Amino acid sequence: MSLCLWLSFLAVPALAGPPADLEHMAGQMLLVGFRGLEISGDDPIARDVALGRVGGVVLFDFDVLLKQPGRNIKNPEQVRRLTAALKTLAPLPLIVAVDQEGGRVQRFKARDGFADTPSAAEMGSWNDPGRVRGAAEALGDMLRGLGVNMDFAPCVDVNVNPKSPAIGALGRSFSSDPERVALNAEAFLRGLADAGVLSCLKHFPGHGSATSDSHLGFTDVSVTWREAELTPYRLLLARDRVDMVMTAHVFNSNLDPDYPASLSRRITTDLLRGELGFTGVIVTDDLQMRAVTGKYDLETTVRLALDAGADILLFGNNLAYDPDLPTKAQAVIVKLVRDGVIPESRVRESYERIMVLKNKLQ
């Protein structure tokens, strides 16, 4: 091995080894959205991925602010080029995520040349976990072929309120029976795993009873939420098959009288990690949803999410858009640590969990 090649090898941190510095750890905690069907060297996201300011990206087919399709997705070949270019830039394996649940929530749509996936409601009606697993494996094969290695699915919200605007009304729940939700969700995540794609349970601690949509504003489930909404998590976490859990922006005064779940230490750390024993990666729902931005600025949001115990902070950069968001969010994390507000050990814990997860990426 030449001296130059050897030195370049040493410069790349071991995937599960000690972090190089605080900035590096902070960058791995960020998963962001961006604009563009292709990547060039002067694109902000290309710079941020190359510099390690982000540990992952999320793809969307529709730009909410511009009110037009084609944000990151045009057709299969274009997506393969895009994901390959991003991964080539990344100093560490890059999480490339998408919301591909099936039914109404599919970023890769049949009209653009992608295979269609049934909704959770339809799959739950089959009463056939083997068939669900097969459908999820087919979905995972498609995702892997596109260069996507993380699916923000399955949704394990219990269909408490069939008219819930963000869940039941969209067919995103497998069932009103929490054990049936768990049975089908396990089949779904097994199917994704068969295809080599990571999965994510959502939306903890339960969004299925909500009467409003947290994308649009404050969502209080204090009266409607049921303890049974934790059952899918209890069952699935006990079987140790969960890569990641996404926390919701729902407010539940029975669990925390002050903060929504995604910003709540009582819910994220005490309940999910403590009582339910989850040791994997916790990701927030999109921190630009109005349930959060309507009340908190960026620094407060990041501080609360870190204090709550979140490992990955998700910024879709779609409900609002700022090309410099990764730089700003990374700087906030670093400042909070250097000012003594957040212990560096808190950031290091998340970094180490993320590195364990990234060892699974294919």
C-alpha positions as CSV (number, residue, x, y, z in Angstrom):
1,M,0.0,0.0,0.0
2,S,1.4,3.4,-1.0
3,L,2.1,6.0,1.8
4,C,-0.6,8.4,0.3
5,L,-3.2,5.6,0.2
6,W,-2.3,4.5,3.8
7,L,-2.6,8.1,5.1
8,S,-6.0,8.5,3.4
9,F,-7.2,5.2,5.0
10,L,-6.1,6.4,8.4
11,A,-8.0,9.7,7.9
12,V,-11.4,7.9,7.6
13,P,-12.8,7.1,11.1
14,A,-13.7,3.5,11.8
15,L,-17.4,3.1,11.5
16,A,-18.0,2.1,15.1
17,G,-14.8,3.6,16.5
18,P,-14.3,6.8,18.6
19,P,-15.6,10.0,17.1
20,A,-13.1,12.5,15.6
21,D,-14.6,15.6,17.2
22,L,-17.8,17.2,18.4
23,E,-18.7,18.6,15.0
24,H,-18.4,15.2,13.4
25,M,-20.7,13.6,16.1
26,A,-23.3,16.5,15.7
27,G,-23.4,16.1,12.0
28,Q,-24.3,12.4,12.3
29,M,-27.3,13.3,14.4
30,L,-28.9,15.2,11.5
31,L,-31.1,13.8,8.8
32,V,-32.3,16.4,6.3
33,G,-34.3,16.9,3.2
34,F,-33.1,18.9,0.2
35,R,-34.1,20.2,-3.3
36,G,-32.9,18.7,-6.5
37,L,-33.2,15.7,-8.9
38,E,-29.5,15.7,-9.5
39,I,-26.4,16.6,-7.5
40,S,-23.6,18.9,-8.6
41,G,-20.5,19.9,-6.6
42,D,-21.8,23.4,-5.7
43,D,-25.2,22.2,-4.3
44,P,-25.6,22.9,-0.6
45,I,-26.5,19.3,0.1
46,A,-23.5,18.0,-1.7
47,R,-21.3,20.2,0.5
48,D,-23.0,19.2,3.7
49,V,-22.9,15.5,2.9
50,A,-19.2,15.7,1.9
51,L,-18.3,17.6,5.0
52,G,-20.2,15.3,7.3
53,R,-22.6,17.9,8.4
54,V,-25.4,15.4,8.0
55,G,-25.6,11.7,8.6
56,G,-28.6,11.1,6.3
57,V,-31.0,12.5,3.8
58,V,-34.7,12.0,3.2
59,L,-36.3,12.0,-0.3
60,F,-39.6,13.6,-1.2
61,D,-41.6,13.5,-4.5
62,F,-43.4,16.8,-3.8
63,D,-42.1,20.2,-2.8
64,V,-44.7,21.6,-0.4
65,L,-43.6,25.2,-0.5
66,L,-43.3,25.4,-4.3
67,K,-46.5,23.3,-4.6
68,Q,-45.0,21.2,-7.4
69,P,-43.9,17.6,-7.9
70,G,-40.4,16.5,-8.8
71,R,-38.5,17.6,-5.7
72,N,-36.2,14.6,-5.6
73,I,-38.0,11.9,-7.6
74,K,-38.7,11.7,-11.3
75,N,-38.2,8.1,-12.3
76,P,-36.2,5.0,-11.2
77,E,-33.0,5.7,-13.1
78,Q,-32.9,9.3,-11.9
79,V,-33.3,8.2,-8.3
80,R,-30.5,5.7,-8.7
81,R,-28.2,8.4,-10.0
82,L,-29.1,10.7,-7.2
83,T,-28.6,8.3,-4.3
84,A,-25.4,6.9,-5.8
85,A,-24.0,10.5,-6.1
86,L,-24.9,11.3,-2.5
87,K,-23.4,8.1,-1.1
88,T,-20.1,8.7,-3.0
89,L,-19.7,12.0,-1.3
90,A,-20.3,10.8,2.2
91,P,-17.3,10.1,4.5
92,L,-19.4,7.5,6.4
93,P,-22.2,5.3,5.1
94,L,-25.2,7.7,4.5
95,I,-28.7,6.9,5.5
96,V,-30.9,7.5,2.5
97,A,-34.5,7.4,3.9
98,V,-38.0,7.7,2.5
99,D,-41.6,7.5,3.7
100,Q,-42.8,4.5,1.7
101,E,-45.6,2.9,3.7
102,G,-47.9,2.0,0.9
103,G,-51.3,3.4,-0.2
104,R,-51.6,7.1,0.3
105,V,-48.1,7.5,1.8
106,Q,-45.7,6.6,-1.1
107,R,-43.0,8.9,-2.3
108,F,-42.3,6.5,-5.1
109,K,-45.5,6.4,-7.1
110,A,-46.7,4.1,-9.8
111,R,-47.3,7.0,-12.1
112,D,-43.6,7.7,-12.1
113,G,-42.7,4.1,-12.9
114,F,-42.3,2.6,-9.5
115,A,-44.1,-0.5,-8.1
116,D,-47.2,0.1,-6.1
117,T,-47.5,-1.0,-2.5
118,P,-50.9,-1.6,-0.7
119,S,-51.8,0.5,2.3
120,A,-51.4,-0.7,5.8
121,A,-55.2,-0.8,6.1
122,E,-55.4,-3.1,3.1
123,M,-52.6,-5.3,4.3
124,G,-54.2,-5.6,7.7
125,S,-57.4,-6.8,6.2
126,W,-55.7,-9.7,4.5
127,N,-55.3,-11.5,7.9
128,D,-52.1,-13.1,6.4
129,P,-48.7,-12.0,7.9
130,G,-46.9,-14.1,5.3
131,R,-48.5,-12.2,2.5
132,V,-47.7,-8.9,4.3
133,R,-44.0,-10.0,4.7
134,G,-43.9,-10.8,1.0
135,A,-45.3,-7.4,0.0
136,A,-42.8,-5.7,2.3
137,E,-39.9,-7.7,0.8
138,A,-41.0,-6.7,-2.7
139,L,-41.1,-3.1,-1.5
140,G,-37.7,-3.4,0.1
141,D,-36.2,-4.9,-3.1
142,M,-37.4,-1.9,-5.0
143,L,-36.0,0.5,-2.4
144,R,-32.6,-1.2,-2.3
145,G,-32.5,-1.2,-6.0
146,L,-33.0,2.6,-5.9
147,G,-30.2,3.1,-3.4
148,V,-32.6,3.7,-0.5
149,N,-31.5,1.9,2.7
150,M,-34.1,3.2,5.3
151,D,-37.9,3.1,5.1
152,F,-39.8,5.2,7.7
153,A,-42.2,2.4,8.1
154,P,-44.1,0.4,9.3
155,C,-46.7,2.7,11.0
156,V,-47.8,1.0,14.2
157,D,-50.4,3.5,15.2
158,V,-53.6,1.8,16.4
159,N,-56.7,2.8,14.5
160,V,-58.4,4.2,17.6
161,N,-60.1,7.0,15.6
162,P,-60.8,5.9,12.0
163,K,-61.3,9.5,11.1
164,S,-58.0,10.7,12.4
165,P,-56.8,13.0,9.6
166,A,-53.1,11.9,9.6
167,I,-53.6,8.2,10.3
168,G,-57.0,6.5,10.0
169,A,-58.4,8.7,7.3
170,L,-55.3,7.9,5.2
171,G,-55.4,4.1,5.7
172,R,-52.1,4.1,7.5
173,S,-53.0,1.8,10.4
174,F,-53.1,-2.0,10.1
175,S,-55.9,-2.4,12.6
176,S,-57.9,-1.1,15.6
177,D,-56.6,-4.2,17.4
178,P,-53.1,-3.4,18.8
179,E,-52.0,-7.1,18.8
180,R,-53.0,-7.3,15.1
181,V,-51.1,-4.1,14.4
182,A,-48.0,-5.7,16.0
183,L,-48.5,-9.0,14.1
184,N,-48.7,-7.2,10.7
185,A,-46.0,-4.7,11.6
186,E,-43.6,-7.5,12.5
187,A,-44.2,-9.2,9.2
188,F,-43.6,-5.9,7.4
189,L,-40.3,-5.1,9.1
190,R,-39.2,-8.7,8.5
191,G,-39.9,-8.3,4.8
192,L,-37.9,-5.1,4.7
193,A,-35.1,-6.9,6.5
194,D,-35.2,-9.7,4.1
195,A,-34.5,-7.2,1.4
196,G,-31.7,-5.5,3.3
197,V,-33.5,-2.3,4.2
198,L,-33.8,-0.8,7.6
199,S,-37.2,0.0,9.2
200,C,-38.6,2.5,11.6
201,L,-41.7,2.1,13.9
202,K,-43.8,5.2,14.1
203,H,-45.3,7.3,15.7
204,F,-44.5,6.8,19.3
205,P,-46.3,6.8,21.7
206,G,-49.3,6.7,19.4
207,H,-51.0,9.0,16.9
208,G,-54.0,6.9,16.0
209,S,-56.5,8.6,18.3
210,A,-55.6,12.2,17.2
211,T,-58.4,14.5,16.0
212,S,-55.9,16.8,14.3
213,D,-52.7,16.7,12.2
214,S,-49.4,17.6,13.7
215,H,-48.1,18.7,10.3
216,L,-50.5,21.6,10.7
217,G,-50.4,22.5,14.3
218,F,-50.7,21.6,18.0
219,T,-52.1,18.0,18.4
220,D,-53.4,17.1,21.8
221,V,-54.3,13.4,22.4
222,S,-54.6,13.7,26.2
223,V,-58.3,12.7,26.2
224,T,-58.3,10.3,23.3
225,W,-55.1,8.4,23.7
226,R,-55.3,4.8,25.1
227,E,-52.7,2.8,27.0
228,A,-53.3,0.0,24.4
229,E,-51.5,2.3,21.8
230,L,-48.2,1.2,23.5
231,T,-49.0,-2.5,22.9
232,P,-47.4,-2.8,19.5
233,Y,-44.2,-1.3,20.8
234,R,-44.1,-3.5,23.9
235,L,-44.6,-6.6,21.7
236,L,-42.1,-5.7,18.9
237,L,-39.4,-4.3,21.2
238,A,-39.5,-7.5,23.3
239,R,-38.7,-9.4,20.1
240,D,-35.6,-7.3,19.5
241,R,-36.4,-6.7,15.8
242,V,-36.6,-2.9,15.7
243,D,-33.9,-0.8,14.0
244,M,-35.4,2.6,14.8
245,V,-38.4,4.3,16.5
246,M,-39.8,7.7,15.5
247,T,-41.3,9.9,18.1
248,A,-44.4,11.9,17.3
249,H,-45.2,15.6,17.9
250,V,-48.4,14.7,19.8
251,F,-49.0,16.2,23.2
252,N,-50.3,13.9,25.9
253,S,-50.6,15.5,29.3
254,N,-51.0,12.1,30.9
255,L,-47.4,11.3,29.9
256,D,-45.9,14.8,30.0
257,P,-47.8,17.9,31.0
258,D,-45.2,20.2,29.3
259,Y,-43.9,18.9,26.0
260,P,-44.9,16.9,22.9
261,A,-43.5,13.4,22.8
262,S,-40.6,14.3,20.4
263,L,-39.3,16.9,22.8
264,S,-40.2,15.1,26.0
265,R,-37.6,13.4,28.2
266,R,-40.4,11.6,30.1
267,I,-41.7,10.0,27.0
268,T,-38.5,9.5,24.9
269,T,-36.1,8.5,27.7
270,D,-38.2,7.4,30.7
271,L,-40.9,5.6,28.8
272,L,-39.4,4.4,25.5
273,R,-35.9,3.7,26.8
274,G,-36.6,3.1,30.5
275,E,-39.9,1.3,30.8
276,L,-40.0,-0.3,27.3
277,G,-36.2,-1.0,27.2
278,F,-35.5,0.2,23.7
279,T,-31.7,0.5,23.1
280,G,-31.7,1.4,19.4
281,V,-31.9,4.7,17.5
282,I,-34.7,7.2,18.2
283,V,-35.5,9.7,15.5
284,T,-37.8,12.6,15.8
285,D,-40.6,13.2,13.4
286,D,-40.0,16.2,11.1
287,L,-39.0,19.1,13.4
288,Q,-40.4,21.6,11.0
289,M,-44.0,20.5,11.5
290,R,-46.1,23.3,12.8
291,A,-46.8,21.5,16.0
292,V,-43.1,22.3,16.8
293,T,-42.3,25.5,14.9
294,G,-45.5,27.2,16.0
295,K,-44.0,27.3,19.5
296,Y,-40.2,26.8,19.5
297,D,-37.3,28.4,17.6
298,L,-34.5,26.2,16.2
299,E,-32.2,26.4,19.2
300,T,-34.9,25.6,21.6
301,T,-36.2,22.7,19.5
302,V,-32.7,21.2,19.2
303,R,-32.0,21.6,22.9
304,L,-35.3,20.0,23.9
305,A,-34.8,17.1,21.4
306,L,-31.3,16.4,22.7
307,D,-32.4,16.6,26.3
308,A,-35.3,14.4,25.6
309,G,-32.9,11.7,24.3
310,A,-33.4,11.7,20.5
311,D,-30.5,10.4,18.5
312,I,-31.4,11.7,15.1
313,L,-33.1,15.0,14.5
314,L,-35.2,15.0,11.3
315,F,-35.6,18.2,9.3
316,G,-37.6,17.5,6.2
317,N,-36.7,21.0,4.9
318,N,-39.9,20.8,2.9
319,L,-42.6,22.4,5.0
320,A,-40.0,25.2,5.4
321,Y,-36.9,25.4,3.3
322,D,-33.4,26.7,4.2
323,P,-30.4,25.4,2.2
324,D,-28.2,26.3,5.2
325,L,-30.2,24.4,7.7
326,P,-27.7,21.6,8.2
327,T,-24.9,24.2,9.0
328,K,-27.2,26.0,11.4
329,A,-28.5,22.9,13.2
330,Q,-25.0,21.4,13.6
331,A,-23.7,24.7,15.0
332,V,-26.6,24.8,17.5
333,I,-25.7,21.3,18.8
334,V,-22.0,22.3,19.1
335,K,-22.9,25.5,20.9
336,L,-25.2,23.8,23.3
337,V,-22.4,21.4,24.3
338,R,-19.7,24.1,24.5
339,D,-21.9,26.3,26.6
340,G,-22.5,23.5,29.0
341,V,-26.2,23.2,28.3
342,I,-26.0,19.7,26.9
343,P,-23.3,17.3,28.1
344,E,-21.0,16.0,25.4
345,S,-21.6,12.5,26.7
346,R,-25.3,12.9,25.6
347,V,-24.2,13.6,22.0
348,R,-21.6,10.8,22.1
349,E,-24.3,8.3,23.2
350,S,-26.3,9.1,20.2
351,Y,-23.3,9.0,17.9
352,E,-22.4,5.5,19.1
353,R,-26.0,4.2,18.6
354,I,-26.0,5.7,15.1
355,M,-22.7,4.0,14.2
356,V,-24.1,0.7,15.3
357,L,-27.1,1.3,13.1
358,K,-24.9,2.3,10.2
359,N,-23.0,-1.0,10.5
360,K,-26.3,-2.6,9.2
361,L,-26.6,-0.5,6.1
362,Q,-26.3,-2.2,2.8
